[in-house]
Amino acid sequence: MDARPTQFRVLAFAAALVATPVFAGCMAEAPPEELAGEPEGVESPEPTDTVDEAVAGSTVAQAAASSCSTSSVKGLSLQIIAEARCLNADAYVPITKTSNVTFGSAVFAYLEKPAADRLVAALKDNPGKSMTINSALRTVAQQYMLYNWYQNGRCSISLAAKPGSSNHETGLALDVSQYSTWKTILTNKGFKWLGSSDAVHFDYAGSGAVSYKGLDVKAFQRLWNRNNPGDTISVDGAWGPQTEARMKKSPAAGFAKGATCGSAIMYDDQNGEIEGVDEAFTRDPSDPEFFVPLPIDAVEAQGELEHEACTDHAH
């Protein structure tokens, strides 16, 4: 698999996505009560000062043990994003690059569609103001890295949400360095400033906001089963021991078989263009494999979407 720092190609087949079957040998995740006690909601900022591409042949567990940059699982993360977009193209939409926005070296410049649209509108309405985004969409592979570092006291991560539970995984959240400059502007566009406890963090809560909680986990589970037909797990979008065990063994640079919908798609670096996404990932919402998001109000009522709090100087 090509995992060059400036370019990454995912080849997908032109056929329609085949629904993932229920495998007789699938192993179910642990029930929720067995996963209780994991810290959720509050997190330290994602490291932004290093770029560490995956070493050929390394697993996610090896990458977590030897690096302090989520870019070391870039290849796998790009596959998770592509597979998630097969399930719902509106979940992770590329943020249009404008002249006044800069993305951190490890950032995947995606948000859910209404959030991306409102962010770009804010940028275009204020061409004289600069914005640096240090975190936007974060995949479950990246979240595993952060949680592993938190558990092991590494990489200046003092607290991290368990994989599957971070706002950044839903396509709703972004961290902006110049938060004081953009606070009022983004608030007027439907974003909610988290406050002084995590001053750089904004969550989109405006018109059309929904939660894609579990989409990235489900995308990973599908990729794992596609590449490991003799060792399949439940495709339920829930993070648990079986999914964690497979994440640890997964290739940091990505699987041999990636997303299987649409046509070939090219991902350039964070300052380049992303080609083919609009036509490659058009899906019918009536498709049984289409990922249906949760309404934000329902999610908040259930306590499933928790804000994250951290400091601006944690590393």
C-alpha positions as CSV (number, residue, x, y, z in Angstrom):
1,M,0.0,0.0,0.0
2,D,1.2,3.5,-0.9
3,A,1.5,5.5,2.3
4,R,3.6,8.5,1.1
5,P,3.4,11.6,3.2
6,T,2.0,13.7,0.4
7,Q,-0.3,11.3,-1.4
8,F,-2.4,8.3,-0.6
9,R,-4.5,6.4,-3.1
10,V,-7.4,4.2,-2.2
11,L,-8.6,2.0,-5.0
12,A,-12.3,1.1,-4.7
13,F,-14.4,-1.0,-7.0
14,A,-17.2,0.6,-9.2
15,A,-19.7,-2.0,-8.1
16,A,-22.2,-1.1,-5.4
17,L,-21.3,-1.9,-1.8
18,V,-22.2,-5.4,-0.8
19,A,-23.8,-5.5,2.6
20,T,-21.6,-7.1,5.2
21,P,-23.0,-10.6,6.1
22,V,-23.4,-11.8,9.6
23,F,-20.7,-14.3,10.0
24,A,-21.4,-17.5,12.0
25,G,-18.0,-17.2,13.6
26,C,-18.4,-13.5,14.6
27,M,-17.4,-12.8,18.2
28,A,-19.7,-10.4,20.1
29,E,-18.3,-7.5,22.0
30,A,-18.5,-7.4,25.8
31,P,-21.8,-6.1,27.2
32,P,-21.8,-2.4,28.3
33,E,-21.5,-3.3,32.0
34,E,-18.2,-5.0,31.3
35,L,-16.8,-1.8,29.8
36,A,-17.9,0.5,32.6
37,G,-15.4,2.8,34.3
38,E,-13.6,4.0,31.2
39,P,-13.1,7.8,31.3
40,E,-15.1,9.5,28.6
41,G,-15.7,13.1,27.5
42,V,-12.6,15.0,28.7
43,E,-9.3,14.7,26.7
44,S,-5.9,16.3,26.3
45,P,-5.2,17.9,23.0
46,E,-3.9,15.8,20.1
47,P,-0.2,16.1,19.6
48,T,0.6,18.5,16.8
49,D,4.3,18.9,16.8
50,T,5.5,15.7,15.2
51,V,4.9,13.8,11.9
52,D,5.7,10.1,12.1
53,E,4.6,8.1,9.1
54,A,4.1,4.3,9.7
55,V,7.1,2.1,9.4
56,A,6.5,-0.6,6.8
57,G,5.1,-3.7,8.4
58,S,4.3,-2.1,11.8
59,T,1.0,-2.8,13.6
60,V,-1.1,-0.2,15.3
61,A,0.1,-1.5,18.7
62,Q,3.7,-1.1,17.6
63,A,3.0,2.4,16.3
64,A,1.5,3.4,19.6
65,A,4.5,2.1,21.5
66,S,7.1,3.8,19.3
67,S,5.6,7.1,18.2
68,C,3.9,10.2,19.6
69,S,2.0,11.2,16.4
70,T,-1.3,10.0,15.2
71,S,0.0,10.3,11.7
72,S,1.8,7.0,12.3
73,V,-1.6,5.3,11.6
74,K,-2.4,7.6,8.6
75,G,-2.8,4.8,6.1
76,L,-5.3,2.9,8.2
77,S,-7.1,6.1,9.1
78,L,-7.6,7.0,5.4
79,Q,-9.1,3.6,4.8
80,I,-11.5,4.0,7.7
81,I,-12.6,7.4,6.4
82,A,-13.2,6.0,2.9
83,E,-15.1,3.0,4.3
84,A,-17.2,5.3,6.5
85,R,-18.1,7.4,3.6
86,C,-19.3,4.3,1.8
87,L,-21.8,3.9,4.6
88,N,-22.8,7.6,4.7
89,A,-21.2,10.2,2.4
90,D,-22.4,13.1,4.5
91,A,-20.7,12.0,7.7
92,Y,-17.1,12.9,6.7
93,V,-17.0,15.7,4.1
94,P,-13.7,17.3,3.0
95,I,-13.3,20.9,4.3
96,T,-12.8,23.1,1.3
97,K,-9.3,24.7,1.5
98,T,-9.4,28.5,1.6
99,S,-6.5,30.9,1.6
100,N,-6.9,31.8,5.3
101,V,-7.0,28.3,6.8
102,T,-4.1,26.0,7.7
103,F,-4.3,22.4,8.9
104,G,-1.9,20.8,11.3
105,S,0.4,18.1,10.0
106,A,-1.7,15.2,11.4
107,V,-5.1,16.7,10.7
108,F,-7.7,15.0,8.6
109,A,-9.7,17.9,7.2
110,Y,-13.2,16.4,7.4
111,L,-16.4,17.3,9.2
112,E,-20.0,16.2,8.8
113,K,-21.6,18.1,5.9
114,P,-23.5,20.9,7.7
115,A,-20.5,21.6,10.0
116,A,-18.1,21.7,7.0
117,D,-20.4,24.0,5.1
118,R,-20.8,26.4,8.0
119,L,-17.0,26.4,8.7
120,V,-16.2,27.2,5.1
121,A,-18.8,29.9,5.1
122,A,-17.2,31.5,8.2
123,L,-13.7,31.4,6.5
124,K,-15.0,32.9,3.3
125,D,-16.9,35.6,5.2
126,N,-13.7,36.6,7.0
127,P,-10.8,36.5,4.5
128,G,-8.6,38.8,6.5
129,K,-8.6,36.5,9.6
130,S,-6.3,33.4,9.7
131,M,-7.3,30.0,11.2
132,T,-5.2,27.1,12.2
133,I,-7.0,23.8,12.8
134,N,-5.0,21.3,14.9
135,S,-7.7,18.6,15.1
136,A,-10.9,17.9,13.2
137,L,-12.0,14.4,12.2
138,R,-10.2,11.8,14.3
139,T,-10.6,8.1,13.4
140,V,-10.9,5.2,15.9
141,A,-7.3,4.2,15.0
142,Q,-6.1,7.6,16.1
143,Q,-8.3,7.6,19.2
144,Y,-6.9,4.2,20.1
145,M,-3.4,5.8,20.0
146,L,-4.4,8.6,22.2
147,Y,-6.1,6.3,24.7
148,N,-3.1,4.0,24.7
149,W,-0.8,6.9,25.5
150,Y,-3.1,8.1,28.2
151,Q,-3.2,4.6,29.8
152,N,0.6,4.3,29.6
153,G,1.5,7.8,30.6
154,R,3.1,8.6,27.3
155,C,3.2,11.5,24.8
156,S,1.9,14.1,27.3
157,I,-1.6,12.8,27.1
158,S,-3.1,13.2,30.6
159,L,-6.6,12.1,29.7
160,A,-8.3,10.6,26.7
161,A,-11.7,9.3,25.8
162,K,-11.9,5.6,25.0
163,P,-12.1,4.8,21.3
164,G,-15.6,5.3,19.8
165,S,-16.6,8.0,22.3
166,S,-14.8,11.2,21.3
167,N,-16.7,14.1,19.7
168,H,-13.9,14.3,17.1
169,E,-14.9,10.8,15.8
170,T,-18.4,12.0,15.0
171,G,-17.3,14.8,12.6
172,L,-18.7,17.5,14.8
173,A,-15.6,18.8,16.6
174,L,-12.6,20.9,15.7
175,D,-9.7,22.6,17.6
176,V,-8.8,26.1,16.5
177,S,-5.6,27.8,17.7
178,Q,-6.9,31.4,17.3
179,Y,-10.1,30.6,19.3
180,S,-10.5,34.2,20.6
181,T,-10.5,35.6,17.1
182,W,-13.1,33.0,15.8
183,K,-15.2,32.4,18.9
184,T,-18.0,34.9,18.0
185,I,-17.8,34.1,14.3
186,L,-18.1,30.4,14.7
187,T,-20.8,30.7,17.4
188,N,-22.9,32.7,14.9
189,K,-22.5,29.8,12.4
190,G,-23.8,27.2,14.8
191,F,-20.7,26.1,16.6
192,K,-20.6,25.9,20.4
193,W,-17.4,27.0,22.2
194,L,-16.6,24.6,24.9
195,G,-15.2,27.3,27.2
196,S,-12.1,28.1,29.1
197,S,-11.7,24.5,30.2
198,D,-10.9,23.6,26.6
199,A,-10.6,27.0,24.9
200,V,-9.5,25.7,21.4
201,H,-12.5,23.3,21.1
202,F,-15.7,23.9,19.2
203,D,-18.6,21.5,18.5
204,Y,-21.0,22.1,15.7
205,A,-24.6,22.2,17.2
206,G,-26.4,24.1,14.5
207,S,-28.9,23.3,11.9
208,G,-28.6,19.7,10.6
209,A,-26.2,18.6,13.3
210,V,-26.4,14.8,14.0
211,S,-24.1,12.3,15.7
212,Y,-22.3,9.7,13.7
213,K,-21.2,8.0,16.9
214,G,-19.8,4.5,16.1
215,L,-19.5,5.0,12.3
216,D,-15.7,4.9,12.4
217,V,-15.7,1.8,14.6
218,K,-18.1,0.1,12.2
219,A,-15.9,1.0,9.2
220,F,-12.9,-0.5,10.9
221,Q,-14.8,-3.7,11.8
222,R,-15.8,-4.0,8.1
223,L,-12.3,-3.5,6.9
224,W,-11.0,-6.1,9.4
225,N,-13.5,-8.7,8.3
226,R,-12.9,-8.0,4.7
227,N,-9.2,-8.7,5.2
228,N,-9.5,-11.5,7.8
229,P,-12.3,-13.8,6.7
230,G,-11.1,-16.5,9.1
231,D,-11.1,-14.2,12.1
232,T,-14.3,-12.1,11.9
233,I,-15.9,-9.9,14.5
234,S,-19.3,-8.4,14.9
235,V,-20.0,-5.3,12.8
236,D,-22.0,-3.3,15.3
237,G,-20.1,0.0,15.6
238,A,-19.4,-0.7,19.3
239,W,-15.9,-0.6,20.8
240,G,-15.0,-3.5,23.0
241,P,-12.3,-6.1,23.7
242,Q,-12.7,-8.0,20.4
243,T,-12.4,-4.8,18.3
244,E,-9.6,-3.6,20.4
245,A,-7.6,-6.8,20.0
246,R,-8.0,-6.6,16.2
247,M,-7.0,-2.9,16.2
248,K,-3.8,-3.7,17.9
249,K,-2.9,-6.3,15.2
250,S,-4.0,-4.2,12.3
251,P,-1.4,-2.7,9.9
252,A,-0.7,0.9,10.7
253,A,-0.2,1.7,7.0
254,G,-3.5,0.1,6.0
255,F,-5.0,-3.2,4.9
256,A,-4.4,-4.9,1.6
257,K,-8.1,-4.4,0.8
258,G,-9.6,-1.0,1.4
259,A,-13.0,0.6,0.8
260,T,-15.3,-1.2,-1.7
261,C,-17.6,1.5,-3.1
262,G,-17.5,4.1,-5.8
263,S,-14.5,4.6,-8.0
264,A,-10.8,5.3,-7.5
265,I,-10.2,8.2,-5.2
266,M,-7.0,10.2,-4.6
267,Y,-6.2,11.8,-1.3
268,D,-3.6,14.6,-1.4
269,D,-1.8,16.1,1.5
270,Q,-3.6,18.4,4.0
271,N,-2.9,21.5,1.9
272,G,-3.9,19.9,-1.4
273,E,-7.1,18.9,-3.1
274,I,-9.1,15.7,-2.6
275,E,-10.4,14.5,-5.9
276,G,-13.4,12.4,-6.8
277,V,-15.2,12.3,-3.4
278,D,-18.5,13.8,-4.5
279,E,-19.1,11.3,-7.3
280,A,-17.3,8.3,-5.7
281,F,-19.4,8.1,-2.5
282,T,-23.0,8.8,-3.5
283,R,-25.2,6.4,-1.6
284,D,-28.9,5.7,-1.4
285,P,-30.2,6.3,2.2
286,S,-32.6,3.4,1.7
287,D,-29.7,1.0,1.3
288,P,-29.7,-1.3,4.4
289,E,-26.0,-0.6,4.9
290,F,-26.5,3.1,4.9
291,F,-25.4,4.4,8.4
292,V,-28.3,6.3,10.0
293,P,-27.0,9.0,12.4
294,L,-28.6,9.8,15.8
295,P,-30.3,13.2,16.3
296,I,-28.3,15.4,18.5
297,D,-31.1,16.1,21.0
298,A,-31.6,12.3,21.4
299,V,-27.9,11.7,21.9
300,E,-27.6,14.5,24.5
301,A,-30.6,13.2,26.3
302,Q,-29.0,9.7,26.5
303,G,-25.6,11.1,27.6
304,E,-23.9,9.5,24.6
305,L,-22.3,12.7,23.3
306,E,-20.1,14.2,25.9
307,H,-18.1,17.4,25.6
308,E,-14.3,17.1,25.9
309,A,-12.3,19.4,28.1
310,C,-8.6,19.8,28.1
311,T,-6.0,22.6,28.4
312,D,-4.2,24.4,25.6
313,H,-0.8,23.7,27.0
314,A,-0.9,19.9,27.7
315,H,2.1,19.1,25.6
